Amino acid sequence: MSDRLAQLTRMLEREPGDAFCLYGLAQEYAKQGDLATAIVYYDRAIAADPSHGYSYFHKARCEEERGSVDAAKQTLQRGLEQAIAAHDAKATHEIRAYLDELA
């Protein structure tokens, strides 16, 4: 386990519902190529903070890399709805652009 993963795991033990920490763990697992585990942590981050658009964006990237383009599109659609509701213009733009790429 990398130092970063170990640090984030310790942080998560103290704050199990911390969306930022869950997102960080997902990013680390994705970076290491463990896409299945990354998706689990993205899902947990989304459950903890449904308005965090980048959790959807990066989860969709993992799904696409695993060959699940339809799942990626569904994830992006949910993320787009949340980003719009949260008035997050940057996330809205990036999620919409990625969704258009997959269309």
Backbone as JSON, one array per atom type, in Angstrom:
{
  "sequence": "MSDRLAQLTRMLEREPGDAFCLYGLAQEYAKQGDLATAIVYYDRAIAADPSHGYSYFHKARCEEERGSVDAAKQTLQRGLEQAIAAHDAKATHEIRAYLDELA",
  "N": [[0.86, -1.18, 0.0], [0.59, 2.17, -0.86], [2.1, 5.14, 0.55], [0.37, 7.32, 0.45], [-2.14, 6.07, 0.13], [-2.24, 4.68, 2.56], [-2.25, 6.81, 4.37], [-4.67, 8.1, 3.67], [-6.45, 6.04, 4.26], [-6.18, 5.83, 7.03], [-7.2, 8.36, 7.71], [-9.82, 8.01, 6.85], [-10.71, 6.11, 8.64], [-11.03, 7.66, 10.91], [-12.95, 9.48, 10.08], [-15.44, 8.22, 8.72], [-17.43, 8.94, 6.83], [-16.39, 10.93, 5.21], [-16.44, 12.7, 2.39], [-14.45, 13.89, 0.8], [-12.15, 12.47, 1.51], [-12.92, 9.87, 0.75], [-13.16, 10.28, -2.0], [-10.49, 10.9, -2.55], [-9.27, 8.43, -1.96], [-10.46, 6.88, -3.97], [-9.35, 8.12, -6.21], [-6.64, 7.49, -5.85], [-6.67, 4.66, -6.0], [-7.56, 4.42, -8.63], [-5.44, 5.58, -9.98], [-3.51, 3.67, -9.51], [-4.45, 1.68, -11.07], [-6.38, -0.04, -10.15], [-9.28, -0.33, -10.89], [-11.82, -1.36, -10.23], [-11.92, -1.23, -7.42], [-11.58, 1.5, -7.18], [-13.99, 2.44, -8.29], [-15.8, 1.54, -6.36], [-15.08, 3.22, -4.22], [-15.6, 5.73, -5.4], [-18.37, 5.51, -5.61], [-19.02, 5.47, -2.89], [-18.14, 8.02, -2.18], [-19.89, 9.57, -3.7], [-22.3, 8.86, -2.47], [-21.85, 10.03, 0.0], [-21.6, 12.72, -0.68], [-23.59, 13.81, -2.85], [-23.51, 15.97, -4.61], [-20.98, 16.34, -5.6], [-19.49, 16.75, -8.42], [-17.16, 15.81, -9.7], [-16.66, 13.28, -8.73], [-18.48, 11.7, -10.09], [-17.59, 12.15, -12.69], [-14.96, 11.05, -12.73], [-15.5, 8.46, -11.92], [-16.95, 7.61, -14.12], [-14.91, 7.64, -16.02], [-13.36, 5.48, -15.14], [-15.23, 3.44, -15.5], [-15.53, 3.55, -18.29], [-12.92, 2.86, -19.07], [-12.94, 0.23, -18.25], [-14.53, -0.84, -20.14], [-17.24, -0.43, -20.0], [-19.16, 1.41, -21.38], [-21.86, 2.21, -21.54], [-22.59, 2.24, -18.83], [-20.87, 4.25, -17.99], [-21.96, 6.45, -19.36], [-24.46, 6.61, -18.07], [-23.63, 7.22, -15.48], [-22.42, 9.7, -15.92], [-24.66, 11.16, -16.76], [-26.2, 11.25, -14.4], [-24.36, 12.65, -12.85], [-24.23, 15.06, -14.25], [-26.81, 16.07, -13.85], [-26.68, 16.5, -11.07], [-24.56, 18.35, -10.91], [-25.63, 20.53, -12.28], [-27.81, 21.11, -10.61], [-26.37, 21.87, -8.37], [-25.31, 24.2, -9.2], [-22.76, 24.25, -10.29], [-20.78, 25.36, -12.48], [-18.35, 24.76, -13.8], [-17.97, 21.97, -13.39], [-20.33, 21.1, -14.6], [-19.9, 21.86, -17.28], [-17.59, 20.3, -17.92], [-18.47, 17.66, -17.43], [-20.61, 17.51, -19.24], [-19.21, 17.82, -21.66], [-17.64, 15.48, -21.67], [-19.66, 13.57, -21.69], [-20.73, 14.14, -24.22], [-18.57, 13.29, -25.78], [-18.75, 10.55, -25.49], [-21.09, 9.97, -26.72]],
  "CA": [[0.0, 0.0, 0.0], [1.37, 3.4, -0.94], [1.99, 6.04, 1.7], [-0.84, 8.13, 0.28], [-3.28, 5.2, 0.45], [-2.22, 4.42, 4.0], [-2.66, 8.05, 5.04], [-6.1, 8.3, 3.43], [-7.17, 4.98, 4.99], [-6.21, 6.27, 8.44], [-8.13, 9.48, 7.8], [-11.17, 7.48, 6.69], [-11.07, 5.44, 9.9], [-11.47, 8.71, 11.84], [-14.14, 10.15, 9.5], [-15.9, 7.26, 7.7], [-18.3, 9.53, 5.81], [-15.73, 12.09, 4.64], [-16.5, 12.59, 0.93], [-13.16, 14.26, 0.23], [-11.27, 11.34, 1.75], [-13.39, 8.79, -0.11], [-12.78, 10.66, -3.36], [-9.04, 10.76, -2.61], [-8.98, 7.0, -2.05], [-10.86, 6.45, -5.31], [-8.34, 8.63, -7.15], [-5.41, 6.71, -5.66], [-6.87, 3.33, -6.57], [-7.62, 4.56, -10.09], [-4.07, 5.85, -10.43], [-2.78, 2.4, -9.44], [-5.04, 0.74, -12.02], [-7.39, -0.88, -9.5], [-10.49, 0.4, -11.26], [-12.98, -1.89, -9.51], [-11.91, -0.64, -6.08], [-11.8, 2.94, -7.37], [-15.43, 2.65, -8.5], [-16.44, 1.37, -5.05], [-14.86, 4.44, -3.44], [-16.35, 6.82, -6.03], [-19.76, 5.33, -5.19], [-19.13, 5.9, -1.49], [-18.0, 9.48, -2.18], [-21.15, 10.1, -4.22], [-23.31, 8.69, -1.42], [-21.56, 10.99, 1.06], [-21.81, 14.07, -1.21], [-24.12, 13.64, -4.21], [-23.29, 17.14, -5.46], [-19.58, 16.41, -6.03], [-19.51, 16.36, -9.82], [-15.96, 15.13, -10.17], [-16.76, 11.87, -8.39], [-19.18, 11.09, -11.21], [-16.73, 12.27, -13.85], [-13.86, 10.09, -12.67], [-16.1, 7.12, -11.9], [-17.27, 7.3, -15.51], [-13.63, 7.31, -16.69], [-13.03, 4.1, -14.77], [-16.19, 2.55, -16.18], [-15.18, 3.51, -19.7], [-11.68, 2.06, -19.19], [-13.3, -1.18, -18.06], [-15.35, -1.25, -21.28], [-18.67, -0.24, -19.68], [-19.49, 2.74, -21.88], [-23.23, 2.55, -21.16], [-22.55, 2.6, -17.41], [-20.22, 5.56, -17.91], [-22.95, 7.45, -19.79], [-25.46, 6.75, -17.0], [-22.97, 7.92, -14.38], [-22.27, 11.1, -16.34], [-25.98, 11.81, -16.76], [-26.52, 11.55, -12.99], [-23.44, 13.71, -12.42], [-24.65, 16.3, -14.89], [-28.0, 16.54, -13.11], [-26.24, 17.0, -9.77], [-23.74, 19.55, -11.11], [-26.56, 21.61, -12.63], [-28.55, 21.46, -9.38], [-25.44, 22.53, -7.43], [-24.83, 25.43, -9.86], [-21.32, 24.09, -10.49], [-20.64, 25.59, -13.92], [-17.17, 24.07, -14.33], [-18.27, 20.54, -13.44], [-21.38, 20.94, -15.61], [-19.25, 21.94, -18.59], [-16.69, 19.16, -18.14], [-19.27, 16.43, -17.52], [-21.35, 17.56, -20.51], [-18.25, 17.59, -22.75], [-17.29, 14.07, -21.64], [-20.86, 12.85, -22.15], [-20.79, 14.32, -25.67], [-17.52, 12.44, -26.36], [-19.2, 9.16, -25.47], [-22.35, 9.82, -27.5]],
  "C": [[0.89, 1.23, 0.0], [1.17, 4.23, 0.32], [0.7, 6.86, 1.64], [-2.09, 7.3, 0.62], [-3.36, 4.94, 1.94], [-2.71, 5.64, 4.77], [-4.16, 8.28, 4.88], [-6.94, 7.26, 4.18], [-7.26, 5.33, 6.47], [-7.2, 7.42, 8.64], [-9.57, 8.98, 7.73], [-11.64, 6.75, 7.95], [-11.59, 6.45, 10.92], [-12.76, 9.37, 11.4], [-14.7, 9.28, 8.38], [-16.78, 7.84, 6.58], [-17.7, 10.73, 5.12], [-15.63, 11.94, 3.11], [-15.17, 12.9, 0.28], [-12.16, 13.1, 0.37], [-11.64, 10.16, 0.87], [-13.01, 9.04, -1.56], [-11.26, 10.5, -3.54], [-8.63, 9.3, -2.72], [-9.33, 6.47, -3.44], [-9.81, 6.88, -6.34], [-7.05, 7.81, -7.06], [-5.54, 5.31, -6.25], [-6.93, 3.4, -8.09], [-6.21, 4.77, -10.65], [-3.23, 4.56, -10.44], [-3.35, 1.34, -10.39], [-6.05, -0.21, -11.43], [-8.75, -0.2, -9.68], [-11.72, -0.08, -10.51], [-13.05, -1.28, -8.11], [-12.14, 0.86, -6.16], [-13.29, 3.23, -7.5], [-16.18, 2.51, -7.18], [-16.28, 2.66, -4.22], [-15.53, 5.66, -4.07], [-17.82, 6.72, -5.62], [-19.97, 5.8, -3.75], [-19.01, 7.42, -1.38], [-19.29, 10.14, -2.66], [-22.26, 9.97, -3.18], [-23.11, 9.71, -0.31], [-21.82, 12.43, 0.62], [-22.28, 13.97, -2.66], [-23.86, 14.82, -5.14], [-21.86, 17.26, -5.98], [-19.44, 15.86, -7.45], [-18.32, 15.54, -10.27], [-15.91, 13.66, -9.75], [-17.44, 11.11, -9.52], [-18.26, 11.04, -12.44], [-15.66, 11.18, -13.85], [-14.35, 8.65, -12.54], [-16.4, 6.69, -13.34], [-16.0, 6.96, -16.29], [-13.23, 5.87, -16.4], [-13.95, 3.12, -15.47], [-15.87, 2.43, -17.66], [-13.93, 2.66, -19.91], [-11.95, 0.57, -19.04], [-14.19, -1.7, -19.18], [-16.84, -1.09, -21.07], [-19.11, 1.17, -20.08], [-20.91, 3.14, -21.49], [-23.31, 2.95, -19.69], [-21.92, 3.97, -17.23], [-21.19, 6.67, -18.3], [-23.99, 7.69, -18.7], [-24.87, 7.52, -15.82], [-22.83, 9.4, -14.71], [-23.6, 11.83, -16.34], [-26.4, 12.18, -15.34], [-25.63, 12.69, -12.48], [-23.81, 15.05, -13.01], [-25.85, 16.9, -14.18], [-27.59, 17.15, -11.77], [-25.43, 18.29, -9.91], [-24.62, 20.75, -11.46], [-27.31, 22.07, -11.38], [-27.67, 22.2, -8.38], [-24.9, 23.84, -7.99], [-23.31, 25.43, -10.0], [-21.04, 24.16, -11.99], [-19.46, 24.81, -14.51], [-17.43, 22.57, -14.45], [-19.33, 20.26, -14.51], [-20.76, 20.91, -17.01], [-18.41, 20.7, -18.88], [-17.45, 17.84, -18.26], [-20.03, 16.39, -18.84], [-20.41, 17.26, -21.69], [-17.87, 16.1, -22.82], [-18.46, 13.21, -22.12], [-21.0, 12.95, -23.66], [-19.75, 13.45, -26.38], [-18.0, 10.99, -26.49], [-20.43, 8.9, -26.33], [-22.12, 9.33, -28.9]]
}
